[in-house]
């Protein structure tokens, strides 16, 4: 039955998540693998994050100015931009870009390891495959996605400033002062980073779980990669709604 299968899959995912946490012991080898994964899934994601953030900032500025100018509130453009980015768009869009760029990579790598019996070989050698292949990727995602969100928002605000001040003609001082006065450090910045950490961990866990349990074939790896991106994206959007409802009451 579909309900029984879904419940069984949810239980396996929960046990897999507990196994990842149990395997996260900070030894020298673990930290070395963690640094490599931070570079692979974090530093290599910077170009797409920077480009995506810049264009999101440009679009928000254009559309926001047109809307606010209708009500004579164009000076509130930077406030609208900052609150939209830090509360919702920054963490969500960074998470989605991360899932497409790094989540698919995690699922594909683990799926290929399953297809080529590398995961089985690690177990036969007495090496915990979850500790070796999954836990470093999980913690790398938890640590890097908040930093990627900061880059995303920074590029978006920089692009917005260039368009708003040098193209539209708004006052530069008022742009920065309104942003500074209306964006709160705890309620906006810290919440954005908290959301990003949750989204990064969710994306890594979903991608790792799907790839780790993929069918040991090339087709199974392909299916696992697609499933990881779709499931992680939908779960992240649902978590965003729940966290927004709880944090912004």
C-alpha positions in Angstrom: 0.0 0.0 0.0 1.3 3.5 -0.8 0.7 4.7 2.8 2.7 1.8 4.2 5.5 2.3 1.7 5.6 6.1 2.5 5.7 5.4 6.2 8.5 2.8 5.8 10.5 5.2 3.6 10.1 8.0 6.2 11.3 5.7 9.0 14.3 4.7 7.0 15.1 8.4 6.3 14.9 9.1 10.1 17.2 6.2 10.9 19.6 7.4 8.2 19.6 10.9 9.7 20.4 9.5 13.1 23.2 7.4 11.6 24.7 10.5 10.1 24.6 12.3 13.4 26.2 9.4 15.2 28.9 9.2 12.6 29.9 12.9 13.0 32.9 12.4 15.2 35.4 15.2 14.6 38.6 13.3 14.0 41.5 14.5 11.9 40.4 12.4 8.8 36.8 13.6 9.2 37.9 17.3 9.4 40.2 16.9 6.3 37.2 15.4 4.4 35.0 18.1 5.7 37.3 20.8 4.3 37.4 19.1 0.9 33.6 19.0 0.8 33.3 22.6 1.8 35.5 23.5 -1.2 33.6 21.2 -3.5 30.1 22.1 -2.7 30.6 25.6 -1.2 33.4 27.4 -2.9 32.5 26.0 -6.3 28.9 27.2 -5.9 30.0 30.8 -5.5 29.8 31.8 -9.2 26.2 30.7 -9.6 25.2 32.3 -6.3 26.9 35.6 -7.2 25.2 35.8 -10.6 21.9 34.7 -9.3 22.0 37.2 -6.4 22.9 40.1 -8.7 20.1 39.5 -11.1 17.6 38.9 -8.4 18.6 42.3 -6.9 18.2 44.0 -10.3 14.8 42.5 -10.8 13.6 43.4 -7.3 14.8 46.9 -7.7 13.1 47.4 -11.0 9.7 45.9 -10.0 9.9 47.3 -6.5 10.5 50.8 -7.7 7.6 50.7 -10.2 5.3 49.5 -7.5 6.4 51.9 -4.7 6.5 54.9 -7.1 2.8 54.4 -7.7 2.1 55.1 -4.0 4.8 57.8 -3.7 7.0 55.6 -1.5 10.0 55.0 -3.8 12.4 56.0 -0.9 11.4 52.8 0.8 13.0 50.7 -2.0 16.0 49.6 0.0 13.7 48.6 3.0 11.6 46.4 0.7 14.7 44.9 -0.8 16.4 44.1 2.5 13.4 42.6 4.2 12.5 40.6 1.1 16.0 39.2 0.8 16.9 38.4 4.3 13.5 37.1 5.4 12.5 35.0 2.4 14.2 35.3 -1.0 17.8 35.0 0.1 17.7 31.7 2.0 15.1 30.2 -0.3 16.7 31.0 -3.6 20.2 30.2 -2.3 18.8 26.8 -1.1 17.3 26.1 -4.4 20.5 27.0 -6.3 22.5 24.9 -3.9 20.2 21.9 -4.4 20.5 22.2 -8.2 24.3 22.7 -8.1 25.5 20.7 -5.1 22.6 18.5 -4.0 22.4 16.8 -7.4 26.2 16.3 -7.2 25.9 14.6 -3.8 23.2 12.3 -5.0 25.1 11.4 -8.2 28.4 10.7 -6.4 26.8 8.5 -3.8 24.6 6.8 -6.5 27.8 6.0 -8.5 29.5 4.7 -5.4 26.5 2.4 -4.9 26.5 1.3 -8.5 30.3 0.6 -8.5 30.1 -1.3 -5.1 32.4 1.3 -3.4 30.0 1.6 -0.5 29.9 -2.2 -0.1 33.7 -2.3 -0.3 34.0 0.3 2.5 31.8 -1.8 4.7 33.9 -4.9 4.0 37.1 -3.0 4.9 35.6 -2.1 8.3 35.0 1.6 7.3 31.7 3.1 8.1 30.4 4.4 4.7 28.1 6.9 6.3 30.9 8.4 8.3 33.3 8.4 5.3 30.9 9.5 2.5 27.8 11.1 4.0 28.6 12.9 7.3 31.2 15.3 5.8 28.9 16.3 3.0 26.1 17.0 5.5 28.1 19.2 7.7 29.7 21.0 4.8 26.2 21.9 3.6 25.2 23.1 7.0 28.2 25.3 7.3 28.4 26.7 3.7 24.8 27.5 2.8 24.5 30.3 5.4 27.7 31.8 4.0 26.4 31.4 0.4 23.2 33.2 1.6 25.3 36.0 2.8 27.1 36.2 -0.5 23.7 36.0 -2.4 22.2 38.9 -0.4 25.4 41.0 -0.6 25.5 40.7 -4.4 21.8 41.4 -4.6 22.1 44.6 -2.5 25.2 45.7 -4.4 23.4 45.3 -7.8 20.3 47.0 -6.4 22.4 50.0 -5.2 24.0 50.4 -8.6 20.6 50.3 -10.4 18.7 52.4 -7.8 21.3 55.1 -7.4 23.2 55.3 -10.7 20.3 54.4 -13.1 17.0 55.3 -11.4 18.5 58.3 -9.5 17.6 57.6 -5.8 19.7 59.2 -3.1 22.6 57.0 -2.0 22.6 58.1 1.6 18.9 57.5 2.0 19.2 54.1 0.4 21.8 52.9 2.9 20.3 54.6 6.0 16.8 53.1 5.3 18.4 49.7 4.9 20.3 50.0 8.1 17.4 51.3 10.1 14.8 48.8 9.0 16.7 45.5 8.8 17.2 44.1 12.2 20.2 42.0 13.1 18.4 39.3 15.1 15.0 39.2 13.4 16.3 39.4 9.9 20.1 38.5 9.6 20.2 35.8 12.2 16.9 34.3 11.0 18.2 34.2 7.5 21.3 32.3 8.5 19.2 29.9 10.7 16.9 29.1 7.8 19.9 28.7 5.5 21.6 26.2 7.9 18.3 24.2 8.1 17.9 24.3 4.3 21.5 23.2 3.7 21.3 20.3 6.1 17.9 19.2 4.6 19.2 19.4 1.0 22.3 17.3 1.9 20.4 14.7 3.9 17.8 14.2 1.2 20.4 14.0 -1.6 22.6 11.7 0.4 19.7 9.4 1.4 18.4 9.1 -2.1 21.9 8.6 -3.6 23.0 6.2 -0.8 19.9 3.9 -1.4 19.8 4.2 -5.2 19.5 1.2 -7.4 23.1 0.0 -8.2 22.8 0.8 -11.9 23.5 3.9 -14.1 19.8 4.3 -14.6 19.3 4.1 -10.8 21.8 6.9 -10.3 20.0 9.1 -12.8 16.7 8.5 -11.2 18.2 9.2 -7.7 19.7 12.5 -8.9 16.3 13.7 -10.3 14.5 12.5 -7.2 16.9 14.3 -4.9 16.5 17.7 -6.5 12.7 17.4 -6.6 12.2 16.1 -3.1 14.8 18.4 -1.5 13.3 21.5 -3.2 9.7 20.7 -2.2 10.8 19.8 1.4 12.7 23.0 1.6 9.8 25.1 0.5 7.5 23.4 3.1 10.1 24.0 5.8 10.4 27.6 4.8 6.6 28.1 5.3 6.7 26.4 8.7 9.8 28.4 9.9 8.3 31.7 8.6 5.0 31.1 10.4 6.9 30.3 13.6 9.6 33.0 13.5 7.7 36.0 12.0 4.6 36.0 14.2 
